[in-house]
Amino acid sequence: MDLSALLFAGWAPWLAGALAAAALAFAAFRVRWRMLDPAALNAWMGACVLDLALWLLRGGLQPGLSFHLLGAALFTLLMGPWLAMLALAAVQLALAAAGHADWQALGLNWLLTALPAVAVTSGMLELARRRLPAHFFIYVFVNGFLAGGASLLAAALCGVLALGLAGAYPWDALLEEALPYYFLLSWSEAFTTGLLLAVLVVYKPRWVATFDDGRYLGGKPGPG
């Protein structure tokens, strides 16, 4: 989504900005910066650039209702939730700097897109680790394909709910016209995430922080 501050009450963007800043500060505190792999860090920066391109390839019917891939699930699996949150914030800042996003609505956009998408992906990853067998196919299909689609759909639901509660659009228009498009787009997000994840764990497993050879290929439980 590409929410505009004009669609909400005057206090909402300021509150969202404060909450987003606090959450990002906490995320930055949780990152183990000294333990980051330089090669993985370069991949992180490259992923930010590619994700920026995905966000620019968007279409929309009304202000605040744009359709584009998020890349949040892939970010979460590549670098963990904390770095993923920071990466998505960097992407949104770049969009605003280039004039493609509303500066005042950055907090709203991050809270309603990045945060729920990363949370859903992290939750599904933890659930799969606890409840499902440690298998390469399960990692790619559940954590990549299914979590990718679910993450975009969760972000869309949060955005639609916020727009409806703010009175920006009628509920019937949001549920009957906008939400079906996000449901269809979630399949594209799922396919893209699953495909890229499968390629990366085969050719560049070092870049995928949540993938462990011992757990998923050797039949032995890996750390974390």
C-alpha positions in Angstrom: 0.0 0.0 0.0 0.9 3.6 -0.4 -1.0 5.4 2.3 -1.3 9.2 2.4 -1.5 11.2 5.6 -4.4 13.1 4.2 -6.6 10.0 4.5 -6.3 9.9 8.3 -6.9 12.2 11.2 -4.2 14.7 11.9 -2.9 12.9 15.0 -2.6 9.5 13.4 0.5 10.0 11.2 2.4 11.6 14.2 1.5 8.7 16.5 2.3 6.1 13.9 5.7 7.9 13.3 6.5 7.8 17.0 5.6 4.1 17.3 7.5 3.2 14.2 10.6 5.1 15.4 10.5 3.3 18.7 10.1 -0.1 17.0 13.0 0.6 14.6 15.2 1.7 17.5 14.4 -1.6 19.3 15.1 -3.6 16.1 18.5 -1.8 15.6 19.4 -2.6 19.3 18.6 -6.3 18.7 20.8 -6.7 15.7 24.2 -8.2 16.5 26.1 -5.8 14.2 29.6 -7.1 15.1 28.6 -10.6 14.1 27.2 -9.8 10.7 28.8 -11.6 7.8 30.3 -9.0 5.3 29.1 -11.1 2.4 25.6 -11.3 3.8 25.6 -7.6 4.6 26.4 -6.8 0.9 23.5 -9.1 0.0 21.3 -7.2 2.4 22.1 -3.9 0.7 21.6 -5.4 -2.8 18.2 -6.8 -1.7 17.2 -3.3 -0.6 17.9 -2.0 -4.1 15.9 -4.8 -5.7 13.0 -4.4 -3.3 12.9 -0.7 -4.1 12.4 -1.7 -7.7 9.6 -4.0 -6.8 7.8 -1.2 -4.8 8.2 1.1 -7.8 6.5 -1.4 -10.1 3.0 -0.7 -8.7 -0.5 0.1 -9.8 -3.5 1.5 -8.0 -7.1 2.5 -8.3 -7.4 5.1 -5.6 -5.0 7.1 -3.4 -3.7 4.8 -0.6 -4.6 1.6 -2.5 -1.6 0.6 -4.6 -0.7 -2.9 -5.5 2.9 -4.1 -5.5 5.1 -6.9 -4.2 6.5 -6.4 -0.7 9.5 -8.7 -0.4 9.1 -8.7 3.4 9.0 -12.5 3.7 12.2 -12.9 1.7 13.9 -10.2 3.7 12.9 -11.9 7.0 14.2 -15.3 5.9 17.5 -13.8 4.5 18.4 -11.7 7.4 16.1 -12.3 10.3 13.2 -10.1 11.5 15.2 -7.2 13.0 17.3 -6.5 9.9 14.3 -7.1 7.8 12.4 -4.3 9.6 15.3 -1.9 9.1 15.6 -2.9 5.4 12.0 -2.2 4.7 12.2 1.1 6.5 15.2 2.0 4.3 13.2 1.1 1.2 10.3 3.4 2.3 12.7 6.2 3.1 14.2 5.9 -0.4 10.8 6.0 -1.9 9.9 9.2 0.0 13.3 10.8 -0.9 12.5 10.1 -4.6 9.1 11.7 -4.3 7.2 8.4 -4.6 5.8 8.3 -1.0 4.3 10.7 1.5 6.9 11.7 4.2 4.2 12.3 6.8 2.8 8.8 6.2 6.1 6.8 6.5 5.2 5.7 10.0 1.8 4.5 8.9 3.1 2.7 5.9 5.8 0.9 7.9 3.5 -0.1 10.7 0.7 -1.3 8.4 2.9 -3.1 5.8 6.4 -4.0 7.0 5.6 -4.8 10.6 2.7 -7.2 10.1 4.4 -8.9 7.1 7.6 -9.5 9.1 5.7 -10.7 12.1 3.6 -13.2 10.1 6.8 -14.6 8.4 8.6 -14.9 11.7 5.7 -16.5 13.4 5.3 -19.1 10.6 9.0 -19.8 10.7 8.9 -20.5 14.4 5.8 -22.6 14.1 7.3 -24.7 11.3 10.5 -25.3 13.3 8.5 -26.5 16.3 5.7 -28.5 14.6 6.9 -29.7 11.2 9.8 -32.0 10.2 13.1 -30.4 9.4 13.1 -30.8 5.6 14.3 -28.7 2.7 10.9 -28.8 0.9 9.1 -27.8 4.1 11.4 -24.8 4.6 10.9 -23.6 1.0 7.2 -24.3 0.7 6.0 -23.3 4.1 8.4 -20.6 5.1 8.9 -19.3 1.5 5.7 -19.9 -0.5 3.0 -19.9 2.1 4.6 -17.3 4.4 5.2 -15.1 1.4 1.6 -15.0 0.4 0.3 -14.8 4.0 2.7 -11.9 4.7 1.3 -9.7 1.9 -2.3 -10.6 2.7 -1.7 -9.7 6.4 -0.3 -6.3 5.4 -3.2 -5.7 3.0 -5.7 -6.6 5.7 -4.1 -4.1 8.1 -4.2 -1.4 5.5 -7.8 -2.1 4.5 -8.8 -2.1 8.2 -7.0 1.2 8.8 -8.6 2.9 5.8 -12.0 1.6 6.8 -11.7 2.8 10.4 -10.5 6.2 9.2 -13.5 6.5 7.0 -11.3 7.1 3.9 -13.3 4.7 1.8 -16.7 2.8 2.3 -16.3 -0.6 3.7 -18.1 -2.3 0.8 -15.7 -0.7 -1.7 -12.6 -1.9 0.3 -13.9 -5.4 0.8 -15.4 -6.0 -2.6 -13.1 -4.0 -4.9 -9.7 -3.7 -3.2 -9.3 -6.8 -1.0 -9.7 -9.3 -3.9 -6.8 -7.7 -5.8 -4.6 -8.1 -2.8 -5.6 -11.7 -2.5 -4.6 -12.3 -6.1 -1.3 -10.4 -5.6 -0.5 -12.6 -2.6 -0.1 -15.5 -5.0 2.5 -13.6 -6.9 4.3 -12.7 -3.7 4.2 -16.4 -2.6 5.6 -17.6 -5.9 8.3 -15.0 -6.1 9.4 -15.6 -2.5 9.4 -19.4 -2.8 11.3 -19.3 -6.1 14.0 -16.9 -5.0 14.4 -18.6 -1.6 14.9 -22.0 -3.3 17.6 -20.5 -5.6 19.4 -18.8 -2.8 19.5 -21.8 -0.4 21.0 -23.9 -3.3 23.6 -21.5 -4.6 24.1 -19.0 -1.8 23.0 -20.6 1.5 25.4 -18.3 3.4 23.2 -15.4 2.6 20.1 -17.0 4.1 20.4 -16.5 7.9 17.4 -18.7 8.8 18.6 -21.7 6.8 20.8 -24.3 8.4 22.4 -27.2 6.5 22.4 -29.5 9.5 18.8 -29.0 10.2 17.3 -29.1 6.7 19.7 -31.3 4.8 21.6 -33.4 7.3 18.7 -34.5 9.4 20.3 -33.0 12.5 18.7 -30.2 14.5 20.5 -26.9 13.9 20.9 -24.0 16.2 18.0 -21.6 16.7 
